């Protein structure tokens, strides 16, 4: 790492890639990169000093990034092997690393506080980073979302020995990490296009637990379908909302607020207020507080920071909330994530008519879980399905949103439409609570939907 004078990112606009780019920018290292499209995130990176272009063209690579002896190339698995610039770097013999490999180096240099799991990673890791950053302990952080408290996915500390990292199981990326302490939030099968079987998916988590440092900690959600394989010296804790070494008691939900007491083997804390008052954040908050307590954050610091946590963009993110109507967006793209998100909305808005708009993410995930998607979405009063967002995949014959549509419960009012027709569908609905679900580009419709609902 000492030899590096420039870093080039193939896919710099990804949420995980951009956080590492910010690390190198802060280190005073030249940062260049390619991405397919310009976004708010890439524009901000350019303002911070990154040299970015949006055309697959070797001639546009900055000169500082063309010296193989001093430039590190970082890429994301979402980039195809045939990418013109990646082909160039391979042919010229550059040091080419996956994003996860670079994160792995950083977790060896610091005490890594890592959050893994099928869902809940981004909110839990962002909460943990906020708890530490607002305390005397402080931290560095590489996050999978833009935190509302800081407006970024990267936190820098010149003094802290801790780094908070979102540990992604896609492509077995988290196997490059060396956690000091890790949370595992959930192990519902996902990414079967990579793993093939549920058993192989679970085995990857077992392998991940073996990477925890011998003086470290494993904090695993109660009831998960997985086995751990920790080294001697690792302390194992369990957590959940209702039971475990870390759990909640005296939960109070009402008037748009949630309070509870944390029961902990380290120190119990009374009357914690959730800054983002949705039920799933009780679980997420308990896990984040466990990491914070194990890192030396005090009870008063935890209590204050939990109340001031503002959340993460696209994670149960309210766009509009008044007496007449509520509209929020959520990144949920796995059946269990959707179930938890929808259940939280139903709990907050009992007796109200709720419409869910869902854009499935990936053909393979839709093929593998269309029945489970339909089951989770059937908790809503009304469901609107838009076309599948392909991301890195080619279409699969017979796999469309209609697979989910046909499995929805008869009690649900259901519609299929193209993304561009969504505003009209919302305009004609008599629902008064709307939730936009998915990890694709359907989020781009949120501003227009917000304006329509404001006029009610």
N, C-alpha and C positions, 0 to 999 in steps of 0.2 A: 504494500500500500504506500510505502514511503516514496517509491519511484514515480507514482502517478502525478502527472501534471495536467492531464485532461481526462474527462470521462464523457463518453458518447452513449446516449440512451436510444435504443431502437424501440419506440413505443413510449416516449417520455411523458405522454399525457395521461397514462394510466395512474390511478390513485396511489398505488403502491410505488410505482416508478418515480413519480413526482416527489414523493417524500424523500427518497434517497438522493434525487437530484438536488433537493434543497440542502441536504447534509453537505454535499460536496461544494455547493455554492458558498455555504457558510465557512467552509474550510479554505476558501480562496482559490479553488481549483476551477479551471476552465470547464464549462459544461455545455455540450452541444446535444442535439437530438432531433429525431424525426417523429412525427405522428401523422396519422391519416387526416385528421381535421383539427382546425383551431377551435379551442374552447376557452371558457373563462379561466380554467386552470392553466392552460398553456400560455395564455396572455399574461397571467400573473408571473409565471416562471420567466417569461421574456423580460418583464419589468424588473425581475430580481437578478437578471444578468445572463440567463440561458440563451444560447443561440439555437433557435428552433426553425425547421422548415417543414413543409407539409406536402412535399412531392418526393416520391421514391426515386432519388437521384444522387448517385455517388459524388457528382460534381458540386453538390450543395453542402457536403460535409465540411465543416470548418477546418482550415489548414492545421490548427493546433491538435485536431483529432485524427490526423493522418500519420502520426508517428507511432509505430507499433511498440516502440520501446518505452513510451511515456504515457500512452493513452489506454485506458481500460474501457472496454465495450460492455455495456449491460443491456440485456434484452429480456423481454417477457415471453413466456410460452405461447401467448396469443399471437405472436408474430410468426408467420410461416417460414419454413426453412428456405423457401425460394425467394424471399425478400431480397431485392437487388443489393441493398446496402449490407445486409447480413452476409450475403454471399461474398461480397468484396472483402469484408473484414476477415472472414474465414480463409479466403484465398491468400491474403497478405500476411497471415500468421499472427493476427492480433490476439491479445489475451481477452477472451470473451467469456463473460460470466452471466448466469441467470440472476435475476433480481434477488432471489432467495439466497443465493450463495453470498452475495454482498452483505445481505442482512445477517447471514451466519457469521461473517467476520466481525460484525459490529457487536453481536451478542457475546462473542468471546472476549471482546475488549471491555465490555461493561457487564454488570449484573442484569441479565435479561429477564424481564417480567413479561411473559408471553401469554397470549390468549388464543386458544385453538377451539375448534368446534364447528359444526355444520352451520350454526347461526348464533347470533348474539356477539360475535367477535368484535365488530367495530364499535358498538355501543359500550361493551364492557371494557375494552382497551382504552377507549376515549375517556370513560369515567375514571379508570385507574390512573391514566395520565394526568387528568385534572386534579385528582386527589393528591397525587405526589407533587405536582407542579405548584399547587397552592400551599404546600406545606414546607417545613424547614428542610425536608429531604430532597425535594425537587427531582426532576428526571429529564431525560431525553425521550423522544417518542417518534415512532414511525407508524402512522395510523392509516386505516383503510377508508377514511371518510374525512370530510372537512368539519372540524368541530366549530360549533357556534360560539363558544367562549373565545376562541383564538383566531377563527377565520382561516385555519390552515390544517394540514395533515402532518405537520412536523413541528416538534417542540425541541428547542435547543437549551441545554444547560452546560455551562462551563465548569460547574462544581460537582454535579451529581454523578455517582457511580452507577446509577440505574438507567436502563433504557426499556421503554414499554414498546412491545412489538406485537402486531397482529400476525398470528401464526397460521398461514393459509395451507390447507390440505390439498388444494388443487395441484395436480402434477407432483404430488408428494413434496411440495416446496418446503414444508416445515421440518423436513428431515435434515435440512442444512443448519438448523438452529441448535444452540446449546443453552437451554433455559436455566436460569437460577431458580425461578418459580414460574409455574404455568397453571393456568386455569383451562379446563376442558368443559365447555358449556353444553355440548350436545354431540351425538354421534349418529344422527339419522342419516341413512345412506344417501349419498349424493355423488356427483361426478362419476357415474358408472361408465361413462365413455372412456374414462381414464383407468378406473379400477376393475371394471368388468363385473365384479360381484360384491355384494354387501360384506361378505367375509373378508375380502381383500381390503375393503375400505376400513373395516374395524381393525384389521391387523396393522394398518398404517398408523393408527393412533397408539397401538401397543408399542410399536417401534419408536414412535415419538416420545413416549414416556421414558424409554431407556436412555434418552439423550440428556435428561435433567442432570445437572451437576450433583455430585455425591453429597454436597452440603445444602442441597436445595429442597424445594417443596412442590408437591403435586396437589392441586385443589380441583377435585372432580365432582361434577354434578351428581347428586344422588340418582341411582337407578339407571345409569347408562349401560348400554350393551357393549361393553369393552372390557378387556383385561389390561392391567398395567404391568410393566416390566421394569420397575425402577431399580437403580443401583443401590447398594447398601449405603445407608446414611441419609437417603431421601425420606423426608417426612410426608406422609399422605394424609390429606384432610378431605372431607366431603362437605358439600353445601347444597342448599335448595331453599325455596321459600318456606317450606314447612318443617323440614328436618335436616339433620346433618350436623357436623361440627360447627359450621357457620349457618345460621338460619334466622328467620324473622319470627317475632311474636308481637302480639298486640297490634295487628295491622288495622289501620283505619283509613277507609276510602270514602270520600264524600266532598261535595262542593268543589270538584276539580282538583282535590289535593289528596296526597297519600302520605301517611306517617306510619312508622313502625319502629320496633326496637330490634337492634342487632344482638343476637346471642352468639358469643364468640369464645373460643378457648383462650384467647389472648386478653380481650377486654370487652365487656358488653357495653353497648351505647344505646341510650334511650332517646325516643322521640326524634328519630331521623326523618327529615322531610325530603321527598324525592323532587328534585328540580324539574324533571320531566315525568309528570304523574301518570304513568301507565303501568298496568300490572306486571308486564314482563320485566320492567325495570327494577322490580323488587329482586328478582333472581340476579339480573345483571349487576345491580348495586351491591348485593351481598358478595358476589365474586370479586368485584373491584375493591371493596373494602377489605376483603381477606388479603389481597395482594398488598394493599396499602399498610395494613397492620403488620404484616410480615416484613415490611420494609422500614418500619419504625415511625410511621405517621401517627400522630396522637389522636385521641378521641375527639377533642375539640376541633382539630384541623379537619378531620373526616366529616364531622357533623356540618360544619360550615360549608365545606366544598360540595357535599352532596346536595345541599339546598341551592347552591349557586350554579350547578351544572345545567347548561342550556340545551344540551343534546347535540346531535350530528345531522348535517344536511341529509335529507332523504331517509332518515330513520325516524318513523313516527313524527313527521315534520309538519306541523300545522301551517297551512297557507292562509287560512281564514277561519276565524272562530268568533261568533257572536250569538245573540239570543235566538236568531232565526235559522242559521245554517253553520255547519262546520265542514271544512275541507282539509284533508291532510294527505301527504304522500309518504309511501313507505317502500323501501328497497326490497322487501320480501319477495323471494323468487323460488323458495322451496316450500312444499306443502305444509310442513310443520311451522315454518316461519309465518306463513299466511294464516294458519289456524291461530297462532298466538296473537298476531296482529289484529285479526278480525275479532277474536275473543275480547281483547283489550278495548277495542272500539265499542263493542256491544255492552261491555261492563260500564264504560263511561257514559254511554248514551242509551240507557234502558228506555224502552218505550218509543224510541225514535225510529223513523224509517231510514235504513242505511243502504246505500248503493256502493258496491265495490267494482272498480274498473281494473282489469288484470291483463297485462301483456306477458304471456309466457316467455321464458328465456331459455333458448336452445331447443333444437328439435329433439335431441337425445333425452333431455330431461323431461320434456313433454311426453315423449313416447314411454319413458320408464314410469312416470308418476301421474298420468292424466287422471286416473281414478282418485288418487289421493288429493290432487288439486281440487277436483270437483267436490270431494267430501268437505274440505276446508272452506271452500267458497260458498257451499250450501248453508253455512251459518248466517249468511247475509240475506236481506230481503230482496235485493235486486243485484244482478251480476251482468256486467258488460265485458265481453271478451274481444280483444283485438288480435291482430295477426301476430304470430310468433316472431320474436326478435332473434335473428340467427347468430349474432356475435361472430364467432370463429367458424361456424359450421355451414355445410352445404345442406340444402333441403333433403328430407327423407320422404319418399313417396308415401302418401296416406297419412302423414303426421301433420296435422293442423290444429288450430284452436278448437275445431269442431269436436275433436275427441273429448275435450273437457266439457264442452257445451252439452253433449249428449248424455253425460253422466250426472249433470246437476240435478238436485232434488226437484220434484214436481212443484214444491211450494215456492220455489224461487222464480221471480220474474227475470227472464234472461234475454240477452241481446248479443248478437255478434256484429261487429262493424270494423271498418278500417280506422286507423289512428286519426286520420284527418277529419273523420265524421264525429269524433268524440264530443266536441263542443255542442253540436246540435242535439246529440243524445242526452247530454247533461241538461241542456236548456229545456227539454220537454219532460224531464223526470220530476215526479212529485216527492222524491226523497229529500231529506233535509240534512243528512250526514253523508259525505262522500269520501271514499278512500281510494287513492290511485296506487296500485300495487305493481311492482316489477322492477327488474334491474336493467331494462333496456332503455330505449330512447323515448318512451311514452312520457317521461318526465317533462319533455319539451312542451307538452300540452298544458302543463300546470298553470302558467300565467294566464292563458286565455280562459281556462275553466274558472280560475279565481275571479277574473273580471266579470264573467257571466253571473257567478253566484253573488257577487257584491251588489248586483242590481236587484236582487230579490227584496 
